């Protein structure tokens, strides 16, 4: 753990709460005070707390006819997209 994360009043280990979403639950984001924003998404990506892998998240969202859109840089979720009838597993 770096010194900046110990002294940061906004986060724990460079992660800070980012609210809750009805579809994916509790969310975290990278701390803008301790880290540089991702150059691909400019730091808007969030990380669901209740999922260990992207596959788990995608499987649970497919039931709701949703699909996560991941940032190519930091692999966080930047949006949820609706699935059409042809996309249903």
TORTOR-860047 format. One record per residue: y, x, z of N, C-alpha, C, O in turn; residue number from 1. Coordinates in steps of 0.02 Angstrom, whole numbers, m for minus. Atoms other than C-alpha are relative to their C-alpha. Layout:
BEGIN
- nyy / nxx / nzz / cayy / caxx / cazz / cyy / cxx / czz / oyy / oxx / ozz / n
- Y / X / Z / Y / X / Z / Y / X / Z / Y / X / Z / NUM
...
// end
This chain:
BEGIN
- nyy / nxx / nzz / cayy / caxx / cazz / cyy / cxx / czz / oyy / oxx / ozz / n
- m59 / 43 / 0 / 0 / 0 / 0 / 61 / 45 / 0 / 66 / 93 / 38 / 1
- m60 / m41 / 4 / 168 / 70 / m47 / 51 / m20 / 52 / 46 / m74 / 82 / 2
- m51 / 14 / m50 / 318 / 79 / 67 / 41 / m61 / m18 / 60 / m99 / 27 / 3
- m41 / 57 / 20 / 413 / m50 / m35 / m33 / m67 / 18 / 3 / m115 / 34 / 4
- 32 / 63 / m18 / 282 / m185 / m1 / 1 / m12 / 75 / 2 / m69 / 97 / 5
- m3 / 8 / m73 / 286 / m152 / 186 / 70 / m25 / 20 / 76 / m66 / 65 / 6
- m68 / 17 / m18 / 475 / m169 / 192 / 26 / m64 / m34 / 79 / m89 / m15 / 7
- m24 / 58 / 37 / 489 / m317 / 73 / m3 / m63 / 43 / m56 / m80 / 69 / 8
- 0 / 61 / m40 / 543 / m475 / 165 / m23 / m62 / m39 / m26 / m117 / m11 / 9
- 16 / 57 / 42 / 489 / m586 / 19 / m74 / m8 / m16 / m95 / m62 / m36 / 10
- 69 / 4 / 24 / 305 / m546 / m11 / m49 / 37 / 45 / m30 / 70 / 93 / 11
- 54 / m37 / m31 / 138 / m481 / 48 / m38 / 33 / m57 / m64 / m1 / m101 / 12
- 35 / m38 / 52 / 61 / m344 / m60 / 23 / m19 / m70 / m19 / m28 / m115 / 13
- m34 / 16 / 64 / 181 / m386 / m204 / m13 / m70 / m26 / 3 / m85 / m84 / 14
- 11 / 70 / 20 / 127 / m570 / m210 / 38 / m46 / 46 / 40 / m35 / 107 / 15
- m36 / 48 / m41 / 230 / m716 / m152 / m19 / m71 / m21 / m37 / m82 / m79 / 16
- 17 / 69 / 17 / 197 / m903 / m145 / 46 / m27 / m55 / 106 / m12 / m57 / 17
- m38 / 28 / 56 / 251 / m997 / m302 / m8 / m76 / m3 / 7 / m106 / m55 / 18
- 6 / 72 / m1 / 213 / m1175 / m251 / m70 / m24 / m12 / m119 / 13 / m4 / 19
- 64 / 32 / 11 / 74 / m1294 / m294 / 4 / m43 / m63 / 54 / m76 / m76 / 20
- 6 / 41 / 60 / 18 / m1376 / m455 / m57 / m50 / 10 / m108 / m32 / 39 / 21
- 52 / 50 / m9 / m82 / m1538 / m459 / m66 / 19 / m33 / m120 / 2 / m8 / 22
- 60 / m17 / 37 / m206 / m1467 / m585 / m33 / 65 / 24 / m95 / 69 / 26 / 23
- 30 / m65 / m17 / m231 / m1287 / m525 / 11 / 21 / 73 / m11 / 76 / 92 / 24
- m6 / m13 / m71 / m182 / m1293 / m341 / 54 / 49 / 19 / 106 / 54 / m14 / 25
- m48 / m47 / m26 / m92 / m1160 / m241 / 11 / 58 / m49 / m36 / 82 / m80 / 26
- m18 / m52 / 48 / 0 / m1030 / m344 / 36 / 58 / 33 / 71 / 50 / 83 / 27
- m36 / m59 / m20 / 62 / m854 / m320 / 34 / 30 / m61 / 13 / 17 / m118 / 28
- m33 / m37 / 53 / 181 / m748 / m423 / 14 / 70 / 24 / 13 / 84 / 84 / 29
- m18 / m68 / m18 / 226 / m565 / m428 / 70 / m1 / 30 / 114 / m37 / 7 / 30
- m64 / m4 / m33 / 370 / m522 / m314 / 51 / 33 / m46 / 40 / 90 / m68 / 31
- m51 / m30 / 44 / 528 / m492 / m418 / 38 / 57 / 34 / 71 / 96 / 1 / 32
- m34 / m54 / m36 / 596 / m377 / m282 / m41 / 64 / 0 / m12 / 119 / 2 / 33
- 44 / m58 / m6 / 445 / m259 / m277 / m30 / 24 / m66 / m51 / 82 / m71 / 34
- 34 / m18 / 62 / 379 / m260 / m455 / 46 / m12 / m60 / 95 / m49 / m55 / 35
- m35 / 11 / 63 / 443 / m252 / m632 / m29 / m62 / m33 / m90 / m72 / m31 / 36
- 29 / 58 / 35 / 426 / m414 / m730 / m42 / 22 / m60 / m28 / 72 / m92 / 37
- 42 / m13 / 58 / 292 / m418 / m863 / 43 / m4 / m63 / 81 / m52 / m71 / 38
- m40 / 2 / 60 / 370 / m375 / m1031 / m20 / m56 / m49 / 19 / m74 / m93 / 39
- 23 / 53 / 46 / 267 / m511 / m1118 / 24 / m69 / 22 / 43 / m109 / m21 / 40
- m19 / 68 / m23 / 309 / m661 / m1008 / 64 / 0 / 42 / 86 / m52 / 64 / 41
- m61 / m7 / m40 / 463 / m596 / m916 / m9 / m25 / 71 / 39 / m47 / 103 / 42
- 13 / 16 / m70 / 380 / m632 / m749 / m10 / m74 / 16 / m8 / m93 / 74 / 43
- 8 / 71 / m15 / 352 / m820 / m769 / m72 / m19 / 16 / m85 / m76 / 37 / 44
- 71 / 16 / m11 / 162 / m810 / m752 / m14 / m11 / 74 / 17 / 19 / 118 / 45
- 23 / 13 / m68 / 78 / m879 / m598 / m75 / 13 / 4 / m110 / 16 / m47 / 46
- 70 / m16 / m12 / m91 / m841 / m521 / m29 / m51 / 49 / m8 / m54 / 107 / 47
- 30 / 49 / m44 / m198 / m983 / m451 / m40 / 33 / 56 / m79 / 79 / 43 / 48
- 33 / m31 / m58 / m260 / m941 / m276 / m73 / m21 / 7 / m112 / 16 / 38 / 49
- 66 / 27 / m13 / m418 / m1046 / m283 / m53 / 21 / m50 / m110 / m4 / m47 / 50
- 47 / m19 / 52 / m503 / m961 / m431 / m9 / 76 / m1 / 39 / 114 / 5 / 51
- 16 / m71 / 3 / m591 / m793 / m442 / 0 / 27 / m71 / 12 / 86 / m81 / 52
- 2 / m23 / 69 / m608 / m786 / m631 / 36 / m50 / m46 / 42 / m108 / m29 / 53
- m30 / 46 / 48 / m519 / m859 / m782 / m50 / m53 / m25 / m30 / m110 / m40 / 54
- 50 / 48 / 22 / m683 / m943 / m832 / m7 / m58 / 48 / m13 / m116 / 27 / 55
- 2 / 54 / m50 / m689 / m1042 / m669 / 60 / m47 / m9 / 52 / m108 / m7 / 56
- m60 / 40 / 10 / m511 / m1100 / m698 / m6 / m42 / m63 / 8 / m102 / m62 / 57
- 7 / 36 / 63 / m545 / m1148 / m879 / m51 / m56 / 5 / m40 / m110 / m23 / 58
- 52 / 51 / m7 / m703 / m1244 / m832 / 27 / m60 / 40 / 15 / m117 / 21 / 59
- m27 / 56 / m40 / m614 / m1347 / m698 / 55 / m37 / m38 / 60 / m99 / m33 / 60
- m53 / 33 / 38 / m466 / m1382 / m813 / m27 / m39 / m59 / 3 / m89 / m79 / 61
- 29 / 36 / 57 / m579 / m1436 / m957 / m19 / m71 / 19 / m15 / m116 / m22 / 62
- 16 / 67 / m25 / m634 / m1584 / m852 / 62 / m45 / m3 / 57 / m105 / m15 / 63
- m63 / 38 / 3 / m451 / m1637 / m846 / 30 / 0 / m70 / 86 / m24 / m80 / 64
- m23 / m6 / 70 / m435 / m1604 / m1035 / 61 / 45 / m5 / 107 / 31 / m44 / 65
- m53 / m50 / 1 / m321 / m1456 / m1002 / m30 / 68 / m12 / m89 / 79 / 1 / 66
- 22 / m70 / 9 / m333 / m1272 / m1049 / 57 / 46 / 22 / 115 / 33 / 7 / 67
- m53 / m47 / m20 / m240 / m1125 / m971 / 21 / 43 / m59 / m20 / 60 / m102 / 68
- m26 / m48 / 49 / m130 / m1016 / m1080 / 17 / 62 / 40 / 60 / 61 / 84 / 69
- m9 / m62 / m38 / m137 / m837 / m1017 / 49 / 47 / m34 / 52 / 50 / m96 / 70
- m44 / m52 / 25 / m6 / m702 / m1035 / m43 / 59 / m24 / m90 / 79 / 11 / 71
- 37 / m57 / 27 / m70 / m559 / m1143 / 14 / 64 / 38 / m25 / 112 / 34 / 72
- m17 / m61 / m36 / 16 / m432 / m1032 / m28 / 3 / 71 / m62 / 51 / 89 / 73
- 20 / m2 / m70 / m18 / m479 / m851 / m59 / m47 / 16 / m84 / m46 / 72 / 74
- 58 / 46 / m6 / m156 / m611 / m877 / 11 / m57 / 49 / m37 / m88 / 71 / 75
- m16 / 58 / m41 / m67 / m740 / m770 / 4 / m62 / m44 / 5 / m57 / m106 / 76
- m4 / 63 / 37 / m56 / m923 / m820 / 74 / m13 / m15 / 116 / m15 / 30 / 77
- m69 / 14 / 19 / 102 / m960 / m918 / 11 / m73 / m20 / 68 / m97 / m23 / 78
- m6 / 71 / 19 / 64 / m1140 / m971 / m68 / m33 / 4 / m120 / 1 / 7 / 79
- 61 / 39 / 7 / m65 / m1278 / m975 / 7 / m40 / m64 / 59 / m70 / m77 / 80
- m1 / 35 / 64 / m110 / m1352 / m1143 / m51 / m57 / 3 / m103 / m51 / 36 / 81
- 47 / 56 / 1 / m193 / m1520 / m1174 / m53 / 12 / m55 / m38 / 39 / m108 / 82
- 55 / m5 / 48 / m361 / m1523 / m1262 / m4 / m63 / m41 / 3 / m118 / m14 / 83
- 10 / 58 / 43 / m388 / m1636 / m1410 / m73 / m22 / 3 / m114 / 13 / 33 / 84
- 69 / 24 / m2 / m547 / m1738 / m1436 / m50 / 50 / m31 / m107 / 53 / m10 / 85
- 45 / m49 / 31 / m619 / m1601 / m1548 / m11 / 61 / 43 / m57 / 100 / 30 / 86
- 6 / m58 / m43 / m595 / m1471 / m1410 / m43 / m12 / 62 / m58 / 35 / 99 / 87
- 38 / 17 / m61 / m697 / m1561 / m1276 / m69 / 32 / m3 / m104 / 25 / m54 / 88
- 66 / m33 / 0 / m852 / m1462 / m1225 / m57 / m50 / 0 / m115 / m30 / 0 / 89
// end
